[in-house]
Amino acid sequence: MKITELQTQCVNIPLERPIATAIHHMKSVGCVLLRLKTDTELEGQSYIFTLNAARLKSFEEMIKGFRHLVLGKDPHFVSAIWQSVWQEINPTGHKGVTISALSAIDIALWDLVGKAHNAPLHHIFGACRESIDTYASGGLWLSQDIDDLKQEAEAYLRAGFKSMKIRVGKDNLEEDIARVAAVRKTIGPEHGLLADANQALTPKQAIRLGKALDEFNLLWLEEPVAAYDLDGHAEVRANIPMPLASGETEYTALGMKDMIEKKACDILMPDLQRIGGLTEMRRTAALASVHHMPISTHIFTEHSLSVAGSAPNCIRVEHMPWYALLFNEEMELDKNGHILIPDRPGTGFTFHEDRIDRFMI
């Protein structure tokens, strides 16, 4: 099997309503869809994204710039192709748009490998489970008032979720406390609650917030300070009662190594787009395992499930519904609020062509 064509397509998926975190204002997610066609009927698929479709064409051009390293290759040589892209981006840099493009190519290659063997990727990687803990992450935004938060939390419980994430990072600490208290009261003590500050705080503010939220039994406080402030992360981690989760804004296993060495978090959160695809996500899971650290994948729920199903130290995945319209298949929850890892070939998700046509740029 040889790759004969690399095709890209840009789409922009509107969100149900504008939403905000402490540092983001979002109306849509723009995606570059990648298809690797072969001399068989098989096709590898993947995507990467930008908020509000900002600079989306730059991501598309970067992917297309590696066409010469992909065409004519057997997708089973996924590691060799990964390394050839890695070497070529040396002058441009091993963070940012270059890694996003590498990730898209890598995921599509692995999708082809799974399809070629008619097997789900977590089986190819070495399966450890068929379902994984998850939490609802598509709501409870900083832009919502308390009544809206309570209604959405109740809707998540009705949908079968056992855990959910609320955004914090208000200018007024008391507002954050009141919002978390309202959601905790709504869902009760038996359900999981997580909080994400989206890099909005200084270390002193984060420590104060973490201590103030202790009574609400949070599963973690996420990205409390600037992603690049690893010393600040370490300071916060050492002074708050709940686990600190971070890493979604770091690039490749090398960035994760820095976080581990700085003792910057308790739980690593690799993002499939920034980490370098499934190849580097698996390296990251192994690196974390050596240091007795758990991981929890950041967004890209559908395509991260193969790692969740093969990495024993993956404790949960983020259930983000933004990209569901891209696919024919749906994510499924079991009665325990766990997300099922699909047993379909490859990543287990394929593009829904009719829907995609509606969102084309």
C-alpha positions in Angstrom: 0.0 0.0 0.0 1.3 3.4 -1.0 0.0 6.9 -0.4 -1.0 8.5 -3.6 -2.6 11.8 -2.6 -2.6 14.3 0.3 -5.8 16.3 0.4 -6.8 19.1 2.8 -10.1 20.9 3.3 -10.9 23.9 5.6 -14.2 24.1 7.5 -15.5 26.3 10.2 -18.0 24.9 12.7 -20.1 27.4 14.6 -20.6 26.9 18.3 -24.2 26.8 19.6 -23.5 30.2 21.3 -20.5 32.4 21.9 -18.5 31.2 25.0 -15.6 32.5 27.0 -12.9 31.4 29.4 -10.6 33.8 31.3 -8.5 34.3 28.2 -10.6 33.0 25.2 -13.6 34.3 23.4 -15.0 31.7 21.0 -17.6 31.6 18.3 -16.4 28.7 16.2 -13.7 26.1 15.7 -12.0 26.1 12.3 -10.6 22.8 11.2 -8.2 21.6 8.6 -9.3 18.2 7.5 -6.6 15.9 6.1 -7.1 12.9 3.9 -4.3 10.6 2.9 -5.5 8.5 -0.1 -3.8 5.3 -1.2 -3.6 2.9 -4.1 -6.2 0.8 -2.3 -9.7 1.8 -1.3 -8.4 2.9 2.1 -8.0 6.5 3.3 -6.5 7.9 6.4 -8.2 10.9 8.0 -7.4 13.4 10.7 -7.9 17.1 11.6 -6.4 20.0 13.5 -8.1 23.2 14.5 -7.8 26.8 15.5 -10.3 28.8 17.6 -12.6 31.0 15.5 -10.7 29.7 12.4 -8.0 32.2 13.1 -4.9 31.7 10.8 -6.4 28.4 9.6 -4.8 28.7 6.2 -1.4 28.8 7.7 -2.0 25.4 9.3 -3.3 24.1 6.0 -0.2 25.4 4.1 2.1 23.8 6.6 0.5 20.4 6.2 0.7 20.7 2.4 4.3 21.6 2.7 5.1 18.1 3.8 3.5 16.4 0.9 6.8 15.4 -0.6 7.6 13.4 2.6 4.4 11.5 2.4 3.5 10.7 -1.2 4.7 7.3 -2.4 5.3 6.0 1.1 3.9 3.0 2.8 1.9 4.3 5.8 3.3 1.5 7.9 6.5 3.5 8.0 4.8 6.0 10.2 7.8 6.4 12.5 10.1 7.0 9.6 7.8 9.7 8.2 7.4 11.3 11.6 11.2 11.5 11.9 11.6 12.9 8.4 9.1 15.7 9.2 10.8 16.4 12.5 14.1 16.8 10.8 12.7 19.1 8.1 11.1 21.5 10.6 14.4 22.1 12.5 15.0 25.5 11.0 11.4 26.5 11.5 11.1 25.2 15.1 9.7 22.3 17.0 6.7 24.1 18.5 3.6 25.8 17.1 2.2 25.3 13.6 5.0 22.9 12.5 4.0 20.4 15.2 0.3 20.8 14.5 1.0 19.8 10.9 3.1 16.9 12.0 0.3 15.7 14.3 -2.3 15.8 11.5 -0.1 13.7 9.2 0.8 11.2 12.0 -2.8 10.6 13.0 -3.9 10.0 9.4 -1.0 7.6 9.0 -2.0 5.6 12.1 -5.6 5.6 10.9 -4.5 4.0 7.7 -2.4 1.4 9.6 -5.5 0.4 11.7 -7.7 0.2 8.6 -5.1 -1.9 6.7 -5.2 -4.5 9.5 -9.0 -4.1 10.0 -8.3 -3.4 13.7 -8.9 -0.5 16.2 -5.7 1.3 17.0 -5.8 0.6 20.7 -5.6 -3.1 19.8 -2.6 -2.5 17.6 -1.0 -0.4 20.3 -1.8 -3.1 22.9 -5.2 -2.7 24.6 -5.6 -2.3 28.3 -9.3 -1.3 28.5 -12.5 -0.9 26.5 -13.8 2.2 28.2 -12.3 5.2 30.1 -13.5 7.7 32.7 -14.5 11.0 31.2 -15.9 14.4 32.1 -18.3 16.8 30.4 -16.3 19.8 29.1 -18.5 21.5 26.6 -20.1 23.8 29.0 -19.9 25.6 32.4 -18.0 28.5 30.9 -16.9 31.6 32.6 -19.3 33.6 30.4 -22.4 31.9 32.0 -24.3 33.1 35.0 -25.0 30.8 38.0 -28.5 29.9 37.0 -27.2 28.8 33.6 -24.5 26.8 35.2 -26.9 24.9 37.4 -29.2 24.1 34.5 -26.3 22.9 32.4 -25.0 20.8 35.2 -28.4 19.1 35.6 -28.4 18.4 31.9 -25.1 16.7 32.1 -26.3 14.4 34.8 -29.4 13.5 32.7 -27.1 12.7 29.8 -25.2 10.2 31.9 -22.1 12.1 32.9 -20.6 11.4 36.3 -18.1 14.2 36.2 -17.9 17.7 34.7 -15.6 20.7 34.4 -16.3 24.3 35.4 -14.2 27.3 34.3 -12.8 29.7 36.9 -10.6 32.7 36.8 -12.9 35.6 37.7 -11.4 38.9 38.8 -13.3 38.5 42.0 -12.3 35.4 44.0 -15.7 35.3 45.7 -17.4 34.9 42.3 -15.4 31.8 41.5 -16.2 30.3 44.9 -19.9 31.0 44.5 -20.0 29.5 41.0 -18.2 26.3 42.1 -20.4 26.1 45.2 -23.5 26.3 43.1 -22.5 23.5 40.7 -21.3 21.3 43.6 -24.6 21.7 45.3 -26.4 20.9 42.1 -24.6 17.7 41.3 -24.1 16.5 44.9 -21.0 15.1 46.5 -21.0 11.7 44.6 -20.2 13.3 41.2 -16.8 14.5 40.1 -16.1 18.2 39.7 -13.0 19.7 38.0 -12.0 23.4 37.6 -10.0 25.1 34.9 -8.5 28.5 35.4 -7.2 28.7 31.8 -3.9 30.4 32.8 -5.6 33.4 34.2 -4.0 33.7 37.6 -0.7 34.6 39.2 0.8 32.0 41.5 -0.4 33.8 44.7 -3.9 34.1 43.3 -4.0 30.5 42.2 -2.9 29.3 45.7 -5.5 31.4 47.3 -8.2 30.1 45.0 -7.0 26.5 45.4 -7.3 26.7 49.2 -10.7 28.4 49.0 -12.1 25.7 46.8 -10.8 22.8 49.0 -14.2 22.3 50.6 -15.7 21.4 47.2 -13.6 18.3 46.7 -12.3 19.1 43.2 -10.6 16.3 41.2 -8.1 18.9 40.0 -7.3 22.5 39.4 -6.2 22.9 35.8 -3.7 25.4 34.2 -3.9 27.9 37.0 -1.0 30.1 35.8 0.6 30.9 32.4 1.5 27.7 30.6 5.2 28.8 30.2 5.6 29.6 33.9 6.7 26.2 35.1 8.2 27.6 38.3 4.8 29.2 39.0 3.1 25.9 38.4 5.5 24.2 40.8 4.8 26.8 43.5 1.1 26.4 43.1 1.2 22.6 43.1 3.2 22.6 46.4 0.6 24.9 48.1 -2.8 23.7 47.0 -4.8 20.8 48.5 -6.1 19.3 45.2 -4.0 17.8 42.3 -2.8 20.3 39.7 -3.4 19.2 36.0 -1.6 20.9 33.1 0.3 20.4 29.9 -2.2 21.0 27.2 -0.2 24.0 25.9 3.1 22.2 25.9 4.7 20.7 22.7 6.0 17.2 22.3 7.4 14.8 24.9 10.3 17.2 25.3 7.9 19.8 26.8 6.3 17.2 29.0 9.8 16.2 30.2 10.4 19.8 31.3 7.1 19.8 33.2 8.0 16.6 35.0 11.5 17.7 35.9 10.1 21.0 37.3 7.5 19.1 39.3 5.0 21.5 37.6 1.9 19.3 37.9 0.4 16.1 39.3 -1.4 15.1 36.1 -0.1 15.6 32.6 -2.7 16.7 29.9 -1.2 16.1 26.5 -3.1 17.7 23.6 -3.0 15.5 20.5 -2.4 18.5 18.1 0.4 20.0 20.2 2.0 16.8 21.3 2.9 15.6 17.8 0.2 13.1 17.0 -0.4 9.6 18.3 3.3 8.6 18.0 4.4 11.3 20.4 1.3 10.9 22.6 2.3 7.3 23.2 5.9 8.4 24.0 4.4 10.9 26.5 2.3 8.3 28.2 5.4 6.1 28.5 7.5 8.9 29.8 4.8 9.8 32.4 4.5 6.2 33.4 8.2 5.9 34.1 7.8 8.9 36.5 4.6 7.3 38.1 2.4 10.1 36.7 -1.0 9.8 35.3 -2.2 11.5 32.0 -5.5 12.8 30.9 -5.9 13.7 27.3 -6.9 17.2 26.2 -9.9 17.6 23.8 -9.6 15.7 20.5 -11.7 13.1 22.3 -12.5 10.9 19.3 -8.9 10.5 18.2 -7.4 10.3 21.7 -9.4 7.2 22.6 -6.9 4.9 21.0 -4.2 6.1 23.5 -6.7 6.0 26.4 -7.4 2.4 25.5 -3.7 1.4 25.4 -2.0 3.5 28.1 -2.7 2.1 31.6 -1.7 5.4 33.2 -4.4 7.4 31.3 -7.0 8.1 34.0 -9.6 9.9 31.9 -10.3 11.8 28.7 -12.0 15.2 28.2 -15.4 14.8 26.5 -15.5 17.8 24.1 -18.4 17.8 21.7 -17.2 20.6 19.4 -16.1 18.2 16.6 -18.9 15.6 16.7 -20.5 17.1 13.6 -17.4 16.1 11.6 -18.0 12.4 12.0 -20.4 9.7 11.0 -19.9 7.8 14.3 -20.8 9.1 17.7 -19.1 8.9 21.1 -20.9 6.7 23.5 -21.2 6.7 27.3 -21.9 3.5 29.3 -24.0 3.3 32.5 -21.0 4.3 34.6 -20.4 7.5 32.8 -17.4 6.1 31.0 -16.8 6.7 27.3 -16.6 3.5 25.2 -13.4 3.0 23.1 -14.6 2.1 19.6 -13.8 -1.3 18.2 -13.9 0.0 14.6 -10.8 0.0 12.4 -8.3 2.8 12.7 -9.3 5.7 15.0 -12.9 4.4 14.7 -14.2 7.7 13.3 -14.8 8.8 9.7 -15.7 12.1 8.1 -19.4 12.8 7.5 -19.1 14.2 4.0 -22.6 15.8 3.8 -22.2 17.7 7.0 -18.7 18.8 6.2 -19.9 20.4 2.9 -22.1 22.7 5.0 -19.2 24.1 6.9 -16.7 24.5 4.1 -14.7 27.7 3.9 
